[in-house]
Every structure is written in structure tokens, then in C-alpha cells.
Amino acid sequence: MKKIISIFTIIVAVILTVVIINRNQTTEFTSAEIEELVHNYSIGNHNDISASITSEQLIVTKQNNEEITYDLPDDQFFISIAPYQDETHPCVNHSLTGCQGEMVNEEFDLLIEDADGNVIIDQTVTSLSNGFIDLWLPRNQTYQVIISQNGKSAKSELSSFRDDPTCITTMQLK
């Protein structure tokens, strides 16, 4: 009888270990799926407590306080820029559910060039309801970014290397 109980205990322990390991594994997503998930958090289309994004991961806190992390694409870097005129806040890792920029739902001319002068983005963009412009750029590069609106502009050098900030709140339109 003791032998049966010991075997049963070992089987239960193995099953629980497998369940726990599988529960904590990061689910693989395509780049497009990750981009869509991040966008949904940025526009408020979620029921979770919070979501923030580092240079490597999307970190989500669910309603039950469970934290889930999603690895970002190896070739794409997320960056969110909040152009401002009067008010800003210090930030490094963007809170998709908490950061608020000054210039909400406004149009801007955006020009981004890589270190070789190649144009990556040259278009009119609209900031989200949180005042940020969300972008996905190729990783491991340095960029010159110019944001313009109504004769005012801000210029900055940004990069997309590991541990670089994902929240840019330093571009004041002058």
C-alpha cells in the first residue's frame, strides 16, 4: 500500500510540474499578432489592469494580477513618441495603459531616416488618444527623427538597440 501511495504521489507531482511549466511558457506570436496586441492596448481595447513595453517584452498584468510576458519580434523595435509643446513626463519604458501625452488626436508630419540617410517613414501621422505616436522600427539602428506641426518642429536622434527606451517624451515642438 505504501508503494502505491508513493507511486501515486510521484505521478501527481510530475503532472503538476508539467502543468506549471506549460502555464508559464511564453506563447509564440507572429510579429503581426504582437503588433496588433500592442495596438489594442494603446487604444484602450483591453480589460487588463496594465500593459507596458520594454525593448524586449510586452508585460501585461491581468485582472487576477497574473503577469504575462510576450517576447517582441527579433527584427522589430517598438517606440512611442509623445510630441509636446508645454507639458511632458519622464519615461523610459512606455506604459501602454498609463502614459498620457499632451497632444491628443493631432496630426503631425513625421520623417525618420536611418544612419545612412535612407527614409524609413515620411508621412502624416495622427497621435492616439493617449497623445503618443506608436511606431515599429527595424532593430539595432540609429535614426534621425523630425516631427513637425504648424511650423513648429522637434528633432531627435533615437535608436533601437537592446535596453533603449520605448517611451520618448523629450520632443518639444518649437
N, C-alpha and C positions, 0 to 999 in steps of 0.2 A: 504494500500500500504506500509506504514512504517513497518507493521508487517511482510509482505512478504520479504521486504529487510532485516530486522533484522534476520529472519529465514535463508534466503539465505546466509547472512554474517556468521552466526554461522556454517552452513553446510560447507562452503568453508574453514573456519578456522579449523574445525575438520579434513577435508580431508587433508589440508596442514600439519597439525600436524602429522597425521598418516604417510604421505609420508616422512616427515623429519625424524621421528623416525625410520621408516623402512630403510631409506637410510643410517643412521648412525649405524645400528646394525652390529656387527661383525658376519661375515658368519662363520658357523661351518665347520671345515675341519677335516678330519681324520689325524692321525699322519703321515701316508704315504704321504698324499697330502701336508701337511705343509713341510715335509722333501723335497719333490720334488720342491716345490715353492722356498724354501731357496736355494737348489742346483742350480736351474735355475738362481737365482740372482748371486750366487757365480761364475758361469761360464760365466756370461755376456749374458745370454739368456733372455733378457728383453728389454722393451722400456721405462721404468720408469726413473725418474730423480735420485732417490736414494732408497736404502733399507738398514736398519740397524736392528740389533737384540739385544735385551736385554735378561735378564734371563727369562722374561715372555712373550715378544711380538716381532713379526716381524713388523717393521714400514716401510711402503712404501710411497714414495711421487711420485704421478703420474705426467704425463706430464702437466696436468692442475693445478698442485700444490695442488691437493686434497691429503690429508694424510689418509691412510687406515692402520688400525692396525689389526693384526691377532694374536689371542692367541696361544701360543705354547702348545704342549701336556703337560698334567699334570704329566706324568711319564718320559718324556724325556727332557734333557737339552742340548742345542746346545753350542758347544765350538769350536773355530777356533784357531789353533796354527800356528804361523809363526816361524819355527826354523830359526836361523840366525848365520852367522859367524862374520860379520863385522858391518852391519847396521840394525837398528830396529827403531821403533817409539813407543811412549807411547800410550796405548789404553786401554779402559775398555769395551765399547760396540762395537762389531765388525760392521764395515760398509761393508756390502756385496758388495757394488758398489764403495767403495773408498779406503779401506785399501790395501796396497801393501807391500808384504813381499819380502825379498831379494832372497830367494832360490826358483826359479820358475820351475815348472815341474820336480822336482827332487825326486828320490826315497829315502825313509827313512825306517829304521826298527823302529816300534812303539810298545812299551809294556806299557799297562795300567793295573794296579792292583787296586782293591778296598782295603779298610782299613783292611779287613780280609785276604788279600793276594790272593784273587780269581782273576784269569786272566780274564780281560774284553776284551782286544784286544791284540793280539800278531801276527802282520803281517807286511808285507812290504806295505807301502802306498806311493802314489805319490802326491806331493803338486800340487795345482791348478795353473793356470796361474797368479793368484794373490799372489802366494807364501805361501798360507795357506793350512792347512790340516783341513778340516771340519769334526767334529765328533758329534754324538748324544750319550749321556751317560745317564744312569739312574740318576734321580734327587735325591737330598738330600744325597749325599755321598761324601766322600773324596777319592782321587785317587793318586797313585804314577805313574808318567808318565816318561818314558825314551824314548828319540828319539836318534837314532844313524845313523851315515853315515860315511863310510870310516875311521873307527877307532876313530871318534870323537863322543861325546855324550853330551846330556843335560838331567838333571834330575830335576823334579819339583813336588811339591805337589799341586794338583788342586782340586777344589771342585765344586759341582753342586747345591748349595743352592740358595735360592732367593737372588737376588741382587749381586751374584757373577759375575765376569767378563766373558764375552763371547769371548773376544779377548785376546789371550795370545801371547805377543811379547817379552817375557823375557827369552826364552830358547835358550841360545847361545851354539852352538856346540864347544866343546873344546877338 
